[in-house]
Amino acid sequence: MEKADIDEERIGAARRAGRPPRRRRGQRSVMRRRTRLVLPLVATLVLSLGTCGAAPPAWTTAAAGGPATVSVVLDGNSLTLQQMFAVLDASSVSVHLAPQARERMRQNRREALDALRSGQRVYGWNQALGPLKDRALTPDEQLRFQRNILLSNAAGVGPTFPPEVARLALVIRANQMARARMGVRPQLAERMLDLVNAGVTPEMPQIGSLGIGDLQPMAEAGLVALGEAAPARFRGEVAPASRLLLRAGLAPSFTLEQGEALPLLSGSPVVTASFVYAVERTERLADLSEGGLALFMDATRAEKGALDARTHDERRIAGEIDVAARLRALVAGSGWMTDAGRRRLGETHDRVQDAVSVRAAPHILGALRETLDDERRVLEREANSSTSNPLVFPRPGGGDEFVMGGNYDADLLAHEIDRLNGNIADMGVLFEQLSARLMSPAWSYGLPANLAGGRVGLNSGMVQVQTVATALVPEMQVRAYPPSVLSRPAKAGQEDHNTMAMASARDLHENLDRMDTVLAVQMLMSAQGIDLIRARMHGLALGSGTSVIRQEIRRHIPPLGDDRWMSPDLNEMIRLVKGQALLDTVHGAEPAALRQAA
């Protein structure tokens, strides 16, 4: 098939499937993939009209070709992972409190002040913090104390979070405040959203939080909201907030009232936002990895038996069943993955079965899909919860009271982040082994040694490309060790258990960076393996999905003949893995292939 024909079929498949320019995330089942024509309309109606009863936040995205603009209305109950992805990805956002949430917050503020007037001693309101919790604050001190909390807690170091993560953290915290249990004024949440809507993001350092409240990074955000000299970003410029706010059209200062500093810091909106970003990145890698595995299976003329629906149905793991179905679709129509194809390179006996890395790949990638499904539930619940200390509730028998507890704690988030990181490290091991198998004629069933394109020996081929993946996998394995089991006591024993969730999040993102490269190595080498034997496979078709994925790679990177400088090729492949075109190709290949398989 000529390139123009392949491109036309890919574009036509995408149009027939009704796919928007950006992928729709969170789709697991084959049935959902088969109904792409109707899903965009259904999703638009659901997100615009909501369900019967309380309306969920609405969001819209600009038409294709223009900058994405997302609108979200926060009510404290209905923020979805899809909306959080949209806040991460949009070039601009418009986020506001729902009127009913604003009124609930006003009422909750009155209840909080009434509880204080009744004489209750309250952590962070009329009492000091941490080991100093027993120190009472006079009425005059209580207002000054709010700013002091931010100043003393803004002690983070290291690289700052990406602006989109900082923006999402503010949106999540405003939504949690909108639940009206923290005792803060709606004006505080609206000040945070004013920053978001104006495009001002605090520069929030990544190191310092122990995972029982994002104290250091959110203190920096609080100082930005107050108009202090803490650094912020606006239109690409980083400068003190005191200089940027007026330029952004915002009031240059804001004053915290009694008890409002601690609700800014207590809780884990930054860990949550970073985790959301990691889940988005992982979903992308999960999709691309299926394309990479399909390339490998055609390149090595693998046995299709490992994808047989009967064996996966019998295991009863939904993620695994879905992965196997998509892989069957991507290699549908392959003449290479047949006895006839295998004979072309000299296999005269039945292969019986492939190595574990091939046979168990649907199980490994299916386990990742199962984890991602669980993380959606965890993250949506977290973003719509009251994660602070203290909280304000009606008192049994009348009146209101503060209840001190541990709702800020990120223990569950920490363990879930570590769980996902374990999946990513396992995925790295799998794809490094797949690329390693391509190097050996014995392991690849006849591909030229080192995938050399010219005379083997005179040409060393891709041996050093593969060792890049080998070098990264031990780093991934080390970084997959769970920080959530490494609690250290702090603050004179008042915080004698810490979740280390921020360390977990940082390790996860570092491993996602490494996985981008490991997958790029495997896809580049699989495409090379296919090209080295195409002439010998004349008359036999590649899988319908494999064909278009390989063609997209070849639009940017030519096959390797005689040895050449390999760094540009690998860097270009990494760029493709991180970009949109290759992902769109994988998505565009699946609907057409699924129709053929059906």
C-alpha positions in Angstrom: 0.0 0.0 0.0 1.4 3.4 -1.0 2.0 6.1 1.7 -0.8 8.3 0.3 -3.2 5.4 0.4 -2.2 4.6 4.0 -2.6 8.3 5.1 -6.0 8.6 3.3 -7.2 5.4 5.0 -5.9 6.6 8.4 -7.6 10.0 8.0 -10.8 8.4 6.7 -10.9 6.0 9.7 -10.6 8.8 12.1 -13.4 10.8 10.4 -15.7 7.8 10.2 -15.0 7.1 13.9 -15.9 10.7 14.9 -12.7 11.2 16.8 -11.9 14.7 18.1 -8.4 16.1 17.5 -7.4 15.3 21.1 -8.0 11.9 22.4 -11.0 11.1 24.7 -9.4 9.6 27.8 -10.6 6.8 30.1 -12.0 4.5 27.4 -11.4 0.9 28.3 -13.8 -1.4 26.5 -13.8 -2.6 23.0 -17.5 -1.6 22.8 -16.6 2.0 23.6 -13.9 2.0 20.9 -16.5 0.6 18.4 -19.0 3.4 19.2 -16.7 6.4 18.7 -19.2 7.8 16.2 -21.9 8.5 18.9 -19.8 9.0 22.0 -18.7 12.6 21.3 -22.4 13.6 21.0 -23.3 11.7 24.1 -20.4 13.1 26.1 -21.3 16.7 25.1 -24.9 16.2 26.2 -24.0 14.7 29.5 -21.4 17.3 30.4 -23.7 20.2 29.3 -27.0 19.0 30.8 -25.7 16.9 33.7 -27.9 14.3 35.4 -31.2 14.6 37.1 -30.8 16.4 40.4 -27.7 18.4 41.1 -26.0 19.6 37.9 -22.3 18.6 37.6 -19.8 21.2 36.5 -20.0 22.1 32.9 -17.0 22.2 30.6 -16.5 23.1 27.0 -13.6 23.0 24.6 -12.9 25.3 21.7 -13.4 24.0 18.2 -10.5 22.2 16.5 -7.8 24.5 15.2 -8.2 27.1 17.9 -6.7 27.4 21.4 -8.5 25.1 23.8 -10.6 27.0 26.4 -12.2 25.1 29.2 -15.1 26.3 31.4 -15.7 24.6 34.8 -18.3 25.4 37.5 -17.3 24.0 40.9 -19.8 22.7 43.3 -17.6 20.5 45.5 -19.2 17.3 44.4 -18.8 16.7 40.7 -15.3 17.4 39.5 -14.4 14.6 37.1 -11.0 13.3 36.0 -11.9 14.2 32.4 -12.4 17.8 33.5 -9.1 17.7 35.4 -7.4 16.5 32.3 -9.0 19.4 30.4 -7.7 21.9 33.0 -4.2 20.5 32.6 -4.3 20.6 28.8 -6.2 23.8 28.0 -4.4 27.0 27.0 -6.8 29.0 29.1 -9.6 28.2 31.6 -12.6 29.8 33.1 -13.4 28.4 36.5 -16.1 29.7 38.9 -17.9 28.6 42.0 -21.5 27.4 41.6 -23.9 29.9 43.3 -25.2 27.2 45.7 -21.6 26.4 46.7 -20.9 30.1 47.4 -24.0 30.3 49.6 -23.1 27.1 51.5 -19.6 28.5 52.2 -21.1 31.7 53.6 -23.3 29.7 55.9 -20.4 27.4 56.9 -18.3 30.5 57.7 -21.0 31.8 60.0 -21.2 28.4 61.8 -17.4 28.4 62.3 -17.4 31.8 63.8 -20.3 30.9 66.1 -18.3 27.8 67.3 -15.4 30.0 68.1 -17.5 32.5 70.1 -18.9 29.5 72.1 -15.3 29.1 73.5 -14.0 26.1 71.5 -10.3 25.9 71.2 -9.5 25.3 67.6 -6.2 24.3 65.9 -5.0 27.0 63.5 -7.8 29.4 64.4 -7.2 30.5 68.0 -4.5 28.0 68.8 -1.0 27.7 67.2 0.2 24.8 65.0 2.2 21.6 65.2 4.3 21.2 68.4 3.0 24.6 69.4 -0.7 23.6 69.2 -1.3 24.3 73.0 -0.3 28.0 72.6 -3.4 30.1 72.6 -3.6 33.1 70.3 -5.2 36.4 71.3 -7.9 38.0 69.1 -5.3 40.5 67.8 -2.8 37.7 67.0 -5.2 35.6 65.1 -5.3 37.7 62.0 -1.5 38.3 61.9 -1.1 34.5 62.5 -2.6 33.8 59.1 0.1 35.5 57.1 2.8 34.2 59.5 1.6 30.6 58.7 2.3 31.1 55.0 5.6 32.8 55.6 6.9 30.1 57.9 5.6 27.2 55.7 6.9 28.6 52.4 10.2 26.8 52.8 10.3 24.4 49.8 13.3 23.8 47.5 14.1 22.2 44.2 12.4 22.4 40.8 9.0 23.9 40.6 5.9 22.0 39.4 4.8 22.6 35.8 2.4 25.5 35.5 -0.5 23.3 34.4 -0.1 21.2 37.6 0.0 24.3 39.8 -3.1 25.6 38.0 -4.9 22.3 38.6 -3.9 22.2 42.3 -5.6 25.6 42.8 -8.8 24.3 41.0 -8.9 21.2 43.1 -8.4 23.1 46.4 -11.1 25.6 45.4 -13.5 22.7 44.7 -12.7 21.0 48.0 -13.4 24.4 49.7 -16.7 24.5 47.9 -17.9 21.5 49.9 -18.3 24.1 52.7 -16.8 22.2 55.6 -13.5 24.2 56.0 -15.1 27.4 57.5 -13.5 29.7 54.9 -15.2 32.5 53.0 -16.1 32.0 49.4 -13.9 35.0 48.6 -10.8 32.8 49.4 -11.7 30.2 46.8 -12.6 32.9 44.4 -9.2 34.6 44.8 -7.5 31.3 43.9 -9.8 31.0 40.9 -9.0 34.6 39.9 -5.4 33.6 39.6 -6.3 30.6 37.5 -8.6 32.6 35.2 -6.1 35.4 34.7 -3.3 32.9 33.8 -1.2 33.5 36.9 0.3 30.3 38.4 2.4 30.2 41.6 5.9 28.8 41.3 5.6 25.9 43.7 8.7 23.9 44.7 8.5 20.2 44.6 10.6 19.3 47.7 9.5 19.7 51.3 6.1 18.2 51.6 5.9 15.0 53.7 2.5 14.0 52.4 0.3 15.0 55.3 -0.6 18.3 53.7 1.1 20.1 50.9 2.4 22.7 53.3 5.4 24.2 51.4 4.0 24.4 47.9 0.6 25.6 48.9 2.2 28.2 51.2 3.9 29.6 48.2 0.5 29.7 46.4 -1.0 31.4 49.4 1.7 34.1 49.3 1.0 34.7 45.6 -2.7 35.1 46.3 -1.9 37.7 49.0 0.3 39.6 46.6 3.6 39.0 48.4 7.0 38.8 46.7 6.7 35.0 46.1 7.4 34.1 42.5 4.6 33.5 40.0 4.3 32.9 36.3 2.3 35.0 33.9 2.5 34.8 30.1 5.8 33.0 30.3 7.5 35.4 32.7 8.5 34.5 36.2 8.5 37.4 38.6 7.3 38.3 42.1 3.6 38.2 42.4 3.6 41.7 43.8 4.7 42.8 40.3 2.6 40.5 38.2 -0.9 40.7 39.7 -1.7 44.2 38.4 -0.3 43.3 35.0 -2.7 40.4 35.0 -5.7 42.6 35.8 -6.1 41.4 39.4 -6.3 43.2 42.7 -2.7 43.6 44.0 -3.4 42.3 47.4 -5.7 40.0 49.4 -6.1 39.6 53.2 -6.7 36.3 54.9 -9.2 36.4 57.8 -9.3 34.2 60.9 -8.6 30.5 60.3 -8.1 30.8 56.5 -4.4 30.0 56.2 -4.6 26.4 57.3 -7.3 25.3 54.9 -5.0 26.6 52.1 -2.2 24.3 53.2 -3.9 21.3 54.9 -4.7 18.6 52.4 -3.0 17.3 49.3 -4.2 19.2 46.3 -0.7 19.4 44.8 -0.1 15.7 45.2 -3.5 15.1 43.7 -2.8 17.4 40.7 0.6 15.8 40.1 -1.1 12.3 40.3 -3.8 13.4 37.8 -1.0 14.5 35.4 0.8 11.2 35.9 -2.4 9.3 35.1 -2.9 11.3 31.9 0.7 10.6 30.9 0.3 6.9 31.7 -2.9 6.6 29.7 -1.0 8.0 26.7 1.8 5.5 27.2 -0.6 2.6 27.6 -2.2 3.4 24.3 1.1 3.8 22.5 2.5 0.6 24.0 -0.1 -1.4 22.3 1.0 0.0 19.0 4.6 -0.8 19.9 3.7 -4.4 20.8 1.9 -4.8 17.5 5.0 -3.7 15.7 7.1 -6.2 17.6 4.7 -9.1 16.9 4.7 -8.5 13.2 8.5 -8.0 13.1 9.0 -11.3 14.9 6.1 -13.1 13.1 4.7 -14.0 16.5 2.1 -16.6 17.3 -1.4 -15.1 17.5 -2.5 -17.7 20.0 -1.4 -15.5 22.9 -4.1 -13.1 21.8 -6.9 -15.6 21.6 -10.1 -14.2 23.2 -11.0 -17.5 24.8 -8.0 -17.6 27.1 -8.3 -14.0 28.2 -12.0 -14.3 28.8 -11.3 -17.3 31.0 -8.9 -15.1 33.1 -11.8 -12.6 33.7 -9.6 -9.5 34.0 -11.4 -6.8 32.1 -8.3 -4.7 31.3 -6.5 -7.7 30.0 -9.5 -8.7 27.8 -9.6 -5.3 26.3 -5.9 -5.1 25.6 -5.9 -8.5 23.9 -8.9 -7.4 21.7 -7.1 -4.2 20.6 -3.9 -6.1 19.8 -5.9 -8.6 17.7 -7.4 -5.6 15.9 -4.0 -4.0 15.3 -2.4 -7.1 13.8 -5.6 -8.2 12.0 -4.9 -9.4 8.5 -1.2 -10.0 9.1 0.3 -12.6 6.8 3.5 -12.3 8.6 2.1 -13.8 11.8 1.3 -17.1 10.1 3.1 -20.4 9.3 3.6 -19.1 5.8 5.1 -15.9 7.0 7.4 -17.7 9.4 8.6 -20.0 6.7 9.9 -17.0 4.7 12.8 -16.7 7.2 13.5 -20.4 7.5 11.2 -21.7 10.3 10.4 -25.2 9.2 8.8 -26.4 12.4 5.8 -25.1 14.4 7.0 -22.4 16.8 4.5 -23.8 19.4 4.6 -20.6 21.5 6.6 -17.4 22.0 8.6 -16.2 25.0 6.8 -15.0 28.1 7.4 -11.3 27.2 5.1 -11.9 24.2 2.6 -14.3 25.7 2.1 -12.3 28.9 2.2 -8.8 27.4 -1.6 -8.5 27.4 -1.6 -9.5 31.1 1.1 -6.9 32.0 -0.6 -4.1 30.0 -4.0 -5.3 31.2 -2.8 -4.9 34.8 -1.8 -1.4 34.0 -5.3 -0.7 32.6 -6.8 -2.1 35.8 -4.7 0.2 37.9 -5.7 3.2 35.8 -9.3 2.4 36.3 -8.8 2.3 40.1 -6.9 5.6 40.0 -9.8 7.3 38.3 -12.1 6.4 41.2 -9.4 7.4 43.8 -8.7 10.8 42.2 -12.3 11.8 41.6 -13.2 11.0 45.2 -10.1 12.9 46.5 -10.9 16.0 44.4 -14.5 16.1 45.8 -13.7 15.5 49.5 -13.1 17.8 52.5 -9.3 17.2 53.0 -8.5 19.6 55.7 -8.1 19.9 59.5 -10.2 21.0 61.3 -13.6 20.8 59.7 -16.9 22.4 60.8 -20.1 20.3 61.4 -23.5 20.7 63.0 -23.3 19.6 66.6 -25.7 16.8 67.7 -28.3 18.6 69.7 -27.9 22.0 68.1 -25.2 24.5 67.3 -22.0 23.9 65.4 -18.5 22.6 66.2 -15.0 22.2 64.9 -13.8 18.6 64.6 -10.1 18.0 64.6 -8.9 14.9 62.7 -6.5 13.7 60.0 -8.4 14.3 56.7 -5.4 16.0 55.2 -3.5 12.7 55.2 -2.4 11.4 51.8 -1.7 7.8 52.8 -4.0 6.3 50.2 -2.7 8.6 47.5 0.9 7.7 48.3 0.2 4.0 48.1 -1.8 4.3 44.9 1.0 6.4 43.3 3.5 3.8 44.3 1.3 1.1 42.8 1.1 2.9 39.5 4.9 3.4 39.6 5.3 -0.3 40.0 3.2 -0.9 36.9 5.3 1.6 35.0 8.6 -0.1 36.1 7.2 -3.5 35.1 6.2 -2.0 31.7 9.8 -0.7 31.3 11.2 -4.2 32.0 8.8 -5.7 29.4 9.6 -3.3 26.6 13.3 -3.4 27.2 13.2 -7.1 26.9 11.2 -6.8 23.7 13.8 -4.5 22.2 16.6 -6.9 23.4 14.9 -9.8 21.6 15.2 -7.9 18.3 19.0 -7.8 18.6 19.6 -11.5 18.4 18.8 -13.6 15.3 18.1 -16.6 17.7 15.7 -14.6 19.8 14.1 -12.7 16.9 13.7 -15.8 14.6 16.0 -14.6 11.9 16.3 -10.8 11.9 19.8 -9.6 11.1 22.1 -9.3 14.1 21.9 -6.0 15.8 19.2 -5.0 13.2 22.1 -3.8 11.0 20.9 -2.5 7.7 24.1 -3.1 5.8 26.8 -5.7 6.0 26.7 -7.2 9.5 30.0 -6.7 11.2 31.0 -3.8 9.1 27.8 -2.2 10.4 26.9 -2.4 14.1 23.3 -1.5 13.6 21.2 -0.5 16.6 23.1 -2.2 19.4 23.8 1.0 21.3 20.2 2.3 20.8 19.0 -0.8 22.6 21.5 -0.3 25.5 19.8 3.1 26.2 16.8 1.2 27.3 18.9 -1.3 29.2 20.6 1.6 31.1 17.3 3.1 32.1 15.5 0.1 33.4 17.6 -0.3 36.6 17.0 3.3 37.3 13.2 2.7 36.9 13.4 -0.3 39.3 15.2 1.7 41.9 12.7 4.6 41.6 9.8 2.2 41.9 10.7 1.4 45.5 7.7 2.8 47.4 8.5 5.9 49.5 5.1 5.4 51.2 6.7 2.7 53.4 9.5 5.1 54.5 7.7 7.2 57.0 9.9 9.4 59.3 8.7 11.2 62.4 8.9 15.0 62.4 8.0 18.1 64.4 8.8 16.9 67.9 6.7 13.7 67.4 3.5 15.6 66.7 3.8 14.3 63.1 5.1 10.9 63.9 3.7 9.3 60.7 4.3 10.8 57.3 3.1 9.4 54.0 5.9 10.7 51.8 3.4 11.1 49.0 5.2 13.9 47.3 8.4 11.8 47.0 6.2 9.1 45.4 4.8 11.5 42.9 8.2 12.8 41.9 9.5 9.2 41.5 6.5 8.4 39.3 7.1 11.3 36.9 10.8 10.5 36.7 9.9 7.0 35.6 7.3 8.2 33.1 10.1 10.3 31.6 12.3 7.1 31.4 9.4 5.0 30.0 9.0 7.5 27.1 12.5 6.7 26.1 12.3 2.9 26.6 9.1 2.8 24.5 10.8 5.0 21.8 13.7 2.5 21.6 11.3 -0.4 21.2 9.2 1.2 18.5 12.1 2.4 16.5 13.8 -1.0 16.6 10.5 -2.8 15.8 10.0 -0.6 12.7 13.6 -1.4 11.7 13.0 -5.1 12.1 10.0 -4.9 9.8 11.8 -3.0 7.1 14.8 -5.4 7.1 12.6 -8.3 6.0 9.9 -6.6 4.0 11.4 -7.7 0.7 11.4 -11.4 1.9 7.7 -11.0 2.9 6.6 -9.8 -0.5 3.0 -10.7 -1.1 2.2 -11.0 2.6 0.4 -8.1 4.3 1.4 -6.5 7.6 -1.4 -6.1 10.2 -3.7 -3.4 9.2 -2.9 -1.3 12.4 0.8 -2.2 12.3 1.1 -0.9 8.8 -0.2 2.6 9.5 1.9 2.9 12.7 5.0 1.9 10.9 4.2 4.3 8.1 3.8 7.2 10.6 7.3 6.4 12.0 8.7 6.3 8.5 7.3 9.7 7.7 9.9 11.1 10.2 12.7 8.5 10.4 14.0 6.5 7.4 15.0 2.9 7.8 18.6 2.3 8.9 20.9 1.1 6.1 24.6 1.5 6.6 25.5 2.8 10.1 24.7 6.5 10.6 24.6 8.9 13.6 21.9 7.4 15.8 21.3 10.1 18.4 19.1 12.2 16.0 17.0 9.1 15.1 16.4 8.2 18.7 15.7 11.8 19.8 13.2 12.1 16.9 11.5 8.9 18.0 11.3 10.2 21.6 9.7 13.3 20.2 7.1 11.2 18.3 6.3 9.2 21.5 5.8 12.5 23.4 3.8 14.2 20.5 0.3 13.8 19.2 0.6 12.5 15.7 1.8 9.0 16.6 -0.9 8.7 19.3 -3.5 9.8 16.8 -2.2 7.2 14.3 -2.6 4.4 16.9 -6.1 5.6 17.7 -7.0 6.0 14.0 -5.7 2.5 13.2 -7.9 0.8 15.8 -11.4 1.5 14.6 -10.7 0.3 11.0 -8.9 -2.7 12.3 -11.7 -3.5 14.8 -14.2 -3.5 12.0 -12.0 -5.9 10.0 -11.6 -8.2 13.0 -15.4 -8.1 13.6 
